[in-house]
Amino acid sequence: MVYPEKPNFDPIVLRTKSPLDWKESWAENPALIEENGKFYAFSADSPATRGGQIRISSDLIHWKYAGSPFVLEKRAYAKNKSTELFGNLYESFLWCRTFPGETNRPLLVKESGEISVQTLHCIRGKDRRFWLYYSMTGYGGGSKSCIGLAKADRVTGPYSAVGLIVCSKAGWRSPNAADPFVFEGENGLYLVYGREGMGLYLLPLDRETGLRTDGLTRADYDEKRCSFEEYFGKNIARGSVRGGSILYQKGVSVYDEEGMEHKSNFYTLLCNCGEGQIRSAKSASPEGPYLDLAGNEISASAVGTGELLFESHHWRKKNTNVTKIGRTALFRTSGGVGVVSYHAATHALKRPWPLCLLDRKKPLPYFLFVNRFLFDRRGNLLLHCNRFGGEQLCPISKEDFLGVSSGTYLMLRLDRDGKSAQGEKIVFTAKGQVQGAVKGFWRYENELVLTFGGETYRGPVLPFWCIEAKQAGISASLLGESGEVLYLNSLLAPEKN
């Protein structure tokens, strides 16, 4: 059996004066790109890096700060400053500029010329340049936003904006032009975007330029030369949904109830609903409808729609390991490894915790996390519940599964109503029984099959690196017939009281 080598994760740290010391700390809304064997994570800005952040890694585990795609001064567009400087973001600045008294929320784009770039997603364009899709918002928690495209000859920039794609006004009467994610479909290039309010929207893009295929502008919409859907695109998820990303899969092996293999093409949508939930749905078309196993369209307005794949959880009773999960971005490496990047808050810091973390009224900082994703035998996307540590898919025998921790596992149950998940101890016996927190039966047939409570769960098994125990173990991601997700980790260290 191939266990991951010791990844030696960097310790999660709080803010230091220099971004060079942050590693994966303080990275909000991350998305990945690969270039020349290196991985680059583009993430939202912070007070020290208003033009966004870029991190570089050779293994998706260890990250180094690599600069900012837009080099901005505190007041980039103050009087007498050239609009060509600072990434050519003047058009974005004018749209998002917010005046004192316009809102009681924190201002992000100010009359004084101060600007702040939000969510970023970089791809390699057909012209071989790097295309960076960015969003800017006038004030925190608002919809006065825009999404634009900037280009550069090097992945680390500097980037220069070439045009706006979609703009939204304050007031939640339109989609929020935020959280851009661009993907290649079977017949074209697409932008999925949106944050809360009216949900997620889809726009086709020109493969040659990276801009809109129709050439429409906000002025066209305001002057009624185009319809709502023509300008904003197709609504693919309703309600308070954000951080959407879509992956097109061609020729995926799917097995029916008789074990016969079929090839299937489909689009998988991943998005964030509520506080710290990652949900998914599938479609045969990029425009949807995106449906869960029960045939429901994914919607934050309809409780329980979409497969709940991940949420705030703690494996142990007194440690909240991951919380406030946000902005998931699907990515497949040139070597075929599927991963999802996201930001999350965590208490997994070196103790003693600083006072700012002991005060639960103050927000926790965000960190960059990367987990594997994989598909079960029915073609449903599942996440690996642990941080990516270099693990590889490999044959795992029944003896391996039982032997690594004497059949003792911790189980996370993610129900469709999104209740906070807590680890429960269960034991697998050699006679096919399950004991402990649940009573049932199990078998192993190219995937783990677990039955209890009148429902059967199936899914893949793979190695993982247990950070707490500092050794490799076995993990499983299981999807039930009703859409409920279970995660299992072999119990490799004594439980802490």
N, C-alpha and C positions, 0 to 999 in steps of 0.2 A: 504494500500500500504506500502511496506517495503522500506523505504529509508535507505541509508547507515548511520551508526552512524558517528559522527564527527571524521574523521580520524586524525585531527590535524597534517597535514604534517609538517615535519621538514623544517625550512627555508633553501633555497638553499644558500650555502655559497661558498666563494672563498677559495683558498688554505690557510691552516694554517700549522705551522711547523710539527704538529703531525698528522699522518694519522688517529689516533683515533677520531679526530674531523671532519673528512671529511663526514661521513654519506654517502649519495648517490652522493656526489660531487667527481669529478675526476675519474670516472669509465668509461673506454672506452671499447667497444666491449663486453658488459656483456652477460652472459648466466647463466641459473638457474638450480639448482638441489635441491631436497627435501630429508631430512633425519631426522627421528624421530620427525616429526612435525615442523621442522625448515627449512627455505629456505636459500640457500647459492648462492650468485652471484659471479661468477668468472669473472674477468675483466682484461684488459690489464694493463701493468705496467705503472709506472710514474717514474720520476727521483728519487723519494724516495723509490720506491718498484719495483726494476728491475725484480723481479721474479714473477710478477703478484700480483693481489689483491684478497682477499676473503672478502665478507661482509655477515653478517648473519641477518635474520629477522624472526619474528614469524608471520607476517601478510602481507608481501609483500609491506608494506608501509614505515615502519621505519627500517633503516639499520644501523648496527654497523660494523666498520672495525674489521676483525677477523684474520688478518695476511696475509702471503704470502705462496703460495704452494711451491715455491722454495726460499730458503734463500740464497741470493747471495751477495758476496762482490762486490765492484766496479770493481775489476779486478779478477773475479772468476777463470780464467784460466791463470794467470800469471805464470812465471817460478817457478818451484819447488812446485807447488800446485797439490795436488792429483786430478786425474780426477774423482775419485769416489765421491768427495765432490760436494756440490752445486747442488744436484739433478741428478748427473750423466749425465749432459748435454754436455759433451765434444764432442761427435759425432756431435751434432747440432752446436756447436761452430765452429768446423772445417769446416763444410759445408758452414756456413753463414759468416765466417770471411772475413772482407773486409779491404783492405789495403789503406793507404792514396794515393790519386791520382787516385784510381780506379773509383771514382765517385765524383761529386761535391755536392751530397746530404748528409744530416746528417748521420753519421755512427752510427749504432745500435749494431753491433757486430764487435769489433775492434781487431787488431793484439795484442794489449796490454793484451787481456784476458777479456775485458769488454763485457758483453752480456746483452741482454734485451729480455725477453719473451713477445710475443705479444698476439694473441687471444687464449682464453682458453674455453674448453667445457668439463664438468665433468659428467660422468654417473656412475651408479652402475653396475659393471661387473658381469658376470655369476659366477665368483669365489668369489663373495661377497666383493671384494675389490673395491676401487674407481679408476676408469680409467679416467685419465686426458689427453685429447687431446690438444696439444699446438702447436703453430706455432712460428717460429723465422725467422726474416728477417735481412739481412746484412745491409741494409741502407733504409732510409725512401723513400717510393714511388717506390721501386724496386721489382724485382721478384727473387732475389737471396734468396730463402726461403726454409724452410723445415717444415714438420708436423711430430711430434713424439707422442708417447704414454708413459705416466708415470703413476705409480700406487702407492697407499698408503693404509694403513689399516684404516685410519681416514679421514673423508671428508676434514678436514683442513690440512692434510698432516703431516709430510713432504713427498713430492713425489719424486720418483726416476724413471728416464727414463729407459724403457726396449727396445726401438727400434724405428727406423725411419720408416715412412710409405711411404712418397713420398717427393721428393726433386725437386726443379726447379732452373735453372741457370738464371743469369742475361741476359736480352736481349729481353724478351717478345716473344720468339719463342716456348714457352711451357706454360701450365697453371701455375699460381702463386700458390705455395704450401702454402696457407695462409687461415685464417678464417675457421678452421675446425668446423663441426657440425655433430654429430653422432645421428642416429635415428634407431629405430626398425621398420622394415617393416613386411609384412605378412609372408615372408619366409626367413628373414635374417636381419643382422645388416649392416648398410651402413654409409659411410663417404661422406658428400658433402663438397666441398671446392672450393676455387678459389677467386681471387680478381682482377678485371679489366683484361686488356689484352685479354685473350682468354675465359673468362667467368667462368662458374661453371662446375665442374666435379663430378662424382659419382664413388666411389670405394666400392666393397663389403668387409666386414670385417669378421674375424673368431669370432664366438660367444664365443668360449672357451678362446681365448687369447686376443681378441681385436685388433690384428694385421691383416695384409692383408691375405686374404684367399689363394692367390697364392704364397706367400713367395717371390715375386720378389723384387729386390733391384735396386738402381740407377745404379749399375755396370752392371746389366743384360741389362738395357736399353742402356747404353753407349756402350756396347760391342755387341749390336744388337742381343741379345738373346730373345728379346721380341719386340712387336710393340709399337707404340705410344699409341694406345688405351689400350693395355694390361697393360702398366705401369701407365698411367695417369688416365685411367678410361673413362667412358662414358660422353661425353659433353651434358649437359642438359639445358644450357642457354648460349647464345653467347654474345660477346661484353663486354663492361665495366660494368660488373655485379659483385657484391660482397655481402658478408654477407648472404649467403644462408642458410636457415633452412627448413626442411621438416617435416610434420606431417602426419602420416598415421591414417586415420579415418575409423573405421569399423562399419557398421550397422547404418549409419546416416540416419535419417528420411528426405526424400526429397518428396516434394509435386508437382504434375503435375498441368497443367492448370485447370483440373477439380477438384482439391483438393484431389485427391487420394494419399495416402501415399505409398512410396516405400522405401526400404532399399538400401543404396548405400555404396560401399567401394571406397575410393579414397585417393590419396596423394595430399597434398597442399604444394606448394613451395612458400616461402616468400623470397624476396631478395631486395637489394638496387640497384637502378639504378640512375646514375647521382648524383647530389648534393641534398641529403635529400629526396629522393623518396623511398617509400616502395611499391613494386609491387608484385602481386600474380598470380598464374596459377595453374591448376589442371591436374592430370593424373591418369589413371587407373593402372599405373605401376611405380615403383620407378625410372626406367630408362627413363621415359617419353614416348612420348612427353608431355611437360607441356603446356597446351593451355589456352587461355583466352576465354571469352564468344563469341568472334568473330571467334574462331577457329585458332587464330594465335599462333605460338610458341613464348614464351617469349624471348626477345632479346633486349639488349640495343642498338644494331645496327639498329633495326627497331623501329622508333619512335611510341609510343602509344601502344606497345604490352604489354600484361599483364594488369590486373586490377590495376590501381593506387589507393592504399588504404590509403596512408598517404604521406604527404610532408610538407615542411616548411610552416608555416601558422601563421596568427595572427587574433584573434577573434575581436580585437578592432583596430581602425585606427592607433594608435600610439604605440602599444605594440607588438613587435615580441615575441610571447610566446615560440615557438619551431622552431628551425632551425638546419640545418646540421645533420639531422637524419642519424644514421648509425648502422650497424650490428644488425639486428633483429634476435631474437632467440625464436622460439615457445616452449611453455611448458604447460603441463597440470598437475595440482596438484593432490594429492591422493584423494582429495575431488571432483574432476571433474571440477574444475575451469580452464578455458583456458586463459592463459595470454601470452603476448609477451613482452620480455625485449628488450631494445634498448638504445643507447646513443644519446644524443642530446645536442646542445647548447641552451641557453635561456637567455633572459633578465629579467626573473622573479626573480630578486635579490632584496634584501632590498636596497632601495635608501638611500643616493645618490650613484649612480654607481661609482665604482673606475675608475680612468683615463684609465686603460687598456681596459675597456669595452666601453668607450666613443670613443676611437680611433678605428674606424671600419676597419682599415688596419690590426689590430692585431687579431688573432683568439680567439674566445670565448672558454672557457673550456667546457669539456663534463661532463654530469651528467647521472646517472642511472635513467631510467624511466620504469615503468611497466604499461601496459594497458591491458584490457580484449580483448579477441577475441571471436567471436561467429559466428554461421552459420545462414544464412537466410533460408527460407522455400524451396529454390531450391538447398541447399547444398553449397552455395558459402560462403567463409570465409570473414567476415568483422571485422574491428577493432572498439573498442570503442574509441572515439576521445579524451577521458579524462584520466588522470592518475587514476589507480586503487585505489579506496578508500574504498574497502570492500563491494561494491554494489553486490546485488544478483538479478538474474533473478526472476521476480515475476509478477503476473497479474497487468496490468495497464489499467484502464478503459479510455474511451473517456473523461469522466468528469475529471479524473486525468490529462490527457494530456492537456486539455484546462484550467484547473483551476490553475495549479501550477504557471503560469506567465501570466494569462489572455490571453492565446493563443499566446503570443509573444515569438518568438524564433530568435536566430542567426543561420544563415546557412553558412556552408563552402561548396563551390563547387570545387571538385577536377576534373579537366578535364584530358583527356588522354594525352595531350601534356605536362603536368606537370608545368603549370604556377603557380606562387605563389598564395596561397589561402588567401582570406580575408573575414572576417565575413560580412554577409548581413542580414539586419533585415527583417523578414517576420512575418505575423500575420495569424493564423488559426481562422476561424470563426465557430460558432456552426452550421451554415448552409452548411458547407462543402466547403467553399471557402478559397483561399489563396490570401493574399494581401501583398503589400509592394514591396520588390525588385523583386519579380516574381508574376505573376498572374496565378492562376490555381485552382485546386480542390484537395480535400483530402478525404479519408475515413479510417476507422480503422476496420480491420478484422483479428484479431490475429497478425497482423503486420500493420505498417503504410504504406499506399499507397498514394503517392503524384504524381500528374500529372500536368505538365506545359511544355510549349515549344514543344509540340508534343511528349513528352517522359514520361513514367511512371517509378517511382522509388519505390522500396519496401524494407522493412527491419525491424529489431527488434527495440523495444523501451525498455529502462531500466533506472533506476535511476543513478544519478551521484552526486558527491560532487563538488560544485562550490567553488573553492578556493578563488576567488575574493569576492564573496558574503557571504562566510562562511555559506552556507546552502545547503540543498539537492535540486536537481531539476530533470528534465527529459531530457534524451538525446535519439537520434535516429541515426542509421547508415543505410543508404539507398543505394541500388545499382540499377542503371538505366539499361534499356534494352540494351543500347549501351556499358555498362561497366563504365559509369561515376558514381562516388561516391559522395554522399551528407552526410554531418554531421549536426545535429541539436542540439543545446543546449538551454534550456529555458532561457530567458533573466531575470536574477534575480537581477541585479544591474543596476543602471543608467549608460548609456554610458558616458565615459569620453571624454572630448574635447581635 
